[in-house]
């Protein structure tokens, strides 16, 4: 782990001065000792944080906006580059007026050029680009010595055949794709710490994988016949002009979409299969909700023989005892999007249906924070040796 803090003096210097002062009673000497002590304590107690230079590539979308909101307040970050072809030359606060008077928000958007990004001195780059676009930037940035956190799907999968199956074209850099680490801090912390490139999990997958993985690992639920229903806010579709996403099309309405093979199935089944130690295939139906942000997910799985509600509770509590952003609601306590929007938390509740011997898992998160930008910053903190919660206590 890289240490981002340093001190200027050793405690031995202070002890030496103390021993010298104790041998004298002259008031002038004591006065000098007190002055020196003040300076010594100042040097010892004040830690100097080295800021990491950051670039955000594709910073003008909904995820980019939330990512900027977090990074502009992160004490260990110096934002040196934010790219947007459409808004190049404009200041961040021109596009996002909520950032006005925030230090650093006068930075101007630039074009998305790898050489120009590298020239800013960036040490890390967040890619908040559409699927299929990020892959074109990964290799150039990594070879320039810039560590990458990609928020698209381009570096989440480890099987190029699965990528082509779900995204409709071959991956342009299979070698880098297979090097990338799946960026879920709760389950891939050690790999993230060493990674050159991280593929940050998708929004739906985060709400599904976190409740299921510990239970599959422990053999408390069967890997067959898992059924998942999720609802997401409209921001999950991205910031774009689309008739189906207009206010009058979404307000006071809910509908399923992306059935029967939403592209997030690829990474969900990848991670669940790894946890179960065998191939896992699930039924997943996403829905569009008439809200800006938030995801609510209900997952139903068959309990293994002998599995009880108490065993499920103990398993989840053990799995996430040291995970600051996973909040366990408890038995028979559903998660609610109103409690997680604008935060980096995921809330998880559960219930046992004794009539069918099925476990019902209920989770909620903010799709553009815990399901995107916030989770990416969590991985960044681990990569660069910060406290993993730095900049993420959003409530």
N, C-alpha and C positions, 0 to 999 in steps of 0.2 A: 504493500500500500504506500502510495506517495504521501509524504507529510507536507501539508500546506501551511504549517505554522512554524515560527521560529522565535527564540528569545535571544536577548542581547548579552545577558550576564549570567554567570553561574552563582548559585547560592553561597559557595565557598567565599566569594569576595565579600559578601555581606557579613558572614560569620567572622571573617578576619577583622573587619572594621569594628564589629561589636566587641571582640576580645581586646582590641587596642583601647577602646573607649572605657571599658571597665577598669583598666589599669590606671586611669587618670581621673581626677576630680575637677580639673580646671574647667570653668564654665565655657570658656572659648572653645576648648576642644570638644566639649559635649555639644555645643551649638553646631560646630562643623560636622560632627558625627550625625546629628539629626538631619541636617541638610543633605548630606551624602545618602543617608538612609532613604530619604524621600525619593531621591533620584534612582537609587537601586531598586526600591520597591516598584517604582513606575516602570522601569525596564523589565522587571521580572513579570509583573502582572499584565502588562499591555502586550498582547500578541499581535504580530503583524501578519495579516492574511495576504498571501500572494494570489492575486486575481488571475483567473484563467481567461484568455481571450477567446471569444465565442463568435461563431457565424451562424446565422439562421438562414437557411436556403429555402425560399418559398415562404416568406414570412407574412404574406398578406391574406391568407385564408383564416378560417375560424380556429384551426389548431395553431397556426402561426401566431395569431393574436394572443391566445392564452399562453403560448410559450414565451412570447415577448413579455407579457404581464408578469410571469414568474421570474424570468431572467433579469429584468430591469430592477427587481427588488432583491435579487440574490447577492449576498455580500461578497461572494467569491468569484463573481463574474464581471468581466469587462466586455460588453457587447461591441464588437468592432465591425460587424458586417451583417446586414439584413438585405436579402435580395428579393426583387420582384420585377419582372420584365415590364409589367403593366404600369407600375408606380415608380419606376426608376427616376431618381432626382427629387422625389418628394420626401419630406421628413416623416418619421414614424407617427408623430403626433398629428400630422395633417390627415393621414388616413384613419388613425385611431385617436380621436379627440380626447378620450379618457386618459391618455398618456401625457397630456399637456402639463408642463411644469415638472414632470418626472425627470430626474437626472438621466441623461443618456437618450431620451426620447427625441432629441433633435437630430439623431443619426439619420442620414438619408439612405433610402433604398437604392441599391445598385443592381445592375444586370447580373444574371446568374452565370458567371464565368469562373471556371475552376482556378485558372491562373490568377485572376483578380482576387478571388477569395483567399488564396494562399498568400498573396502579397500583403494582406492586412495583418499577417502574423497570427492568424487564428490557430489555436491549438486543438479546438474541437468544433465540429459542425453538426448542427441538427438539420436533417433533411425533412422538411414539412411539405413534401411534393406529392403529386398524384402517383398512384401505382403505375409502374412502368417507366416513370421518369427518373426516379431516384437512382436506379441502377447505372444510369449514364454518368453520375457524379461520383459514385462510390470509389472506383479504382483510382481516379485522379487525385481525390482528396487524401485517401489512405497513403498513396505513394508520395504525396507532399508532406507526409508526417502528421497529418491532421486526423485525430480520432473521430469516428463518425457514429452518430446516433440517428438511425433512419426510422422515421415514423410511418413510412409506407409499408407495403407488404413485400417489397423487393428483396429483403434480406431476412425474412422470418422463417423461410422453409429450408430444409436441408436436402430435399429430393428434387432435382431439376425436372423430373417427369411429372411430379405432382404440381409443381409451379406451372408447367405448360398446360396441364389438364385444367387447372382452375382459372388461369389468367390468359389463356388463349394464345400464347406465343412462347417460344423458348427464352430462357433467361440469358441475357447477354454476357454475364460473367459468372459462370457456374463455380469457378474456383473461389471467388470472393464470397459468393452466396453460401458455400459450404463452410467457409471460415467463420462467417458471422455467428454471433451468439444471440440466442433468443433472449430478449432483454426483460424478462420478468424477474425483478430483484428478489422476490420471495423464494424463488426456486433455482435461480441461476447466478447467485451473487458472486461466487468465486470466479466463474468464467467471465462475467461482466467486468470484474476488476482488472483483468488482464487483456481484455479485448481491444483490437484495433477498430472493429466495426460491430455495432449492435443493431439488431433488428427489433425495434420496440413493438410489443404485442398490439394487436388490434383491440378496438373497444369492446365488441361482443366477446371475443375470446377471453379477455381479462375477467369478465363477469361470469364466465362459464368454467374456465380452467381453475381459478383459485378455489372455488368450493369443492370441485370434484377431485383434484389431484391427490390430496392427502388421503381421501377415502378409497380411491383406487389403489394407491400404494399400500394401504393397510388391509386391502381385501374386504372392506366393509360393504361395498356395493359391487354388483355384477357389471362387467363391462358391456354386456349386451342390452339392447333395448333401452338405451338412454334417450329421453325425449326432452328437448329444450325449446322454450318459447321466450322470445325477448322483444322488448319494445325500446326504440331509440328516438331521441329528439331529432328534429329536422337538420340540425347542424351536422349530424353524422354523414349527410350526403355531400357535404362540402359547400363552399361559397361559390355558387355558379348559377347561371340563368337556366332554369328548367321549369317548364309549365307544371309538371307534377309536384313541384316544391313551392309553388306560389301560395300565398296566404289562404286564399279562398279554396285551394285544393286540399290543404292540410288542416285548417282550423276546424274544430268540432268533428273530426273524422279520424278513424284509425283503419289501417289496412296492412295486410301481410304483403311482403315483397321478397324478391330473390329466392323464391321457392322453385324446385326442391333442393337446389345446390348453391347456396350462398357461398361466395369465395372464401369467407372466413372459416368455413368448414375445414379447409386444408390445414391450417395451423392448429385449430382446435383438436382435430383428430391426431395430428402429429404429437402434440403434447400429452393428450390423454393416453395414447398408445404407449408412449414412453413410460408413463406412470404405471400403467396396468401391466406392462411387460408382454402385451399381446395387442393385436390389431383391434382398435376400437372404431366403430362406425356409429354415428348418432343421427337422429332426426332433429333438424334445427330449423325453426321458422321465425324469422325476424319480422317485426312490425314497425311501422312508422307512427310515432305518437305526435299529437299536436302540441309539443313543447319545444323550446329552443335546445336545451341540453338535458342529458340524463339518460341512463339505461336502467331498465328493470328486467331481470331475468328469472324465470322459474324453470328449474331443472328437475326432472323426475327420473329416478333410477331405482332398480330393483335391489332390495337389501340382500346381502349374502346370508347364508344359513347361520343363525345364531346371532346376527348383528342386532344391536339394540340402540335405542335413542341415547342411552347413557354412553355407549361405546362411540357413537358418532360425535357426541359432544366432547368427550375426552380426546378424540383424535384431532378434531379441529382446534381445540384449545392448545394442544401440544404443538401442532404444526405452526400456529401463528402467534405463539406466546411472545416472540421477539420481533414481530412484524408491525411496525408503527402505523401503517396505513390500512391494515386489515382489521375491521371492527366486527367482532362476533356478537350478534344480537341475542342469540340463545334459542332454545327450543320454543317452537310455536310463536316466534316473533318475526313477522315479515319485514323485509327491508323496504325503505321508502325513498324515492328519488329526492324528495324535498330536503332530506337530511344530508345529502352528499353532493348536490350540485354546487359548483364553484369551489370544490375541495378535491384533495387527492386521496380521499378515503374510498374504500369499498366496504359496504355493510353486507353481512351474510347472516341469514337466519335459516332455520330448518325445522321440519316437522316429519313425523312418521305416520303414515297411513296404515294402521294395523289391519284394515279390511283387505288391502291389496298387497301388503308387505312391501310398500314402496316408500322411498325417502324423497321428500320434497325439499329442494334447496332453493332459497330465495335470496337474490343478491341485487344490489343497486350501486351505481357509480355515476360519475360525470364522464360522459363519453369523450370530451375534448381535454380533460385533465387526467384523471386516473387512467382513462382509456386512450390517452395520447400524450400530450405535452408534459403533464406532471410525471407520468411514469418514465418518460424519457429523461427528465431532469433527475429523477431518482437514480436511474442508471448512471447518468453523468456524475452525480455525487460520489457514487461508488468507484467509478473509473478514476477519478482525480483525488481521491482520499479525503473528501469532505465528510462531515457527518451526513448520513444518508437522508436526514430530514431537512437539510439546509434549504431554505427558501420555499419550503413546501407546507408550512403550517398555515394553510388557507382555510378559513372558516366563514 
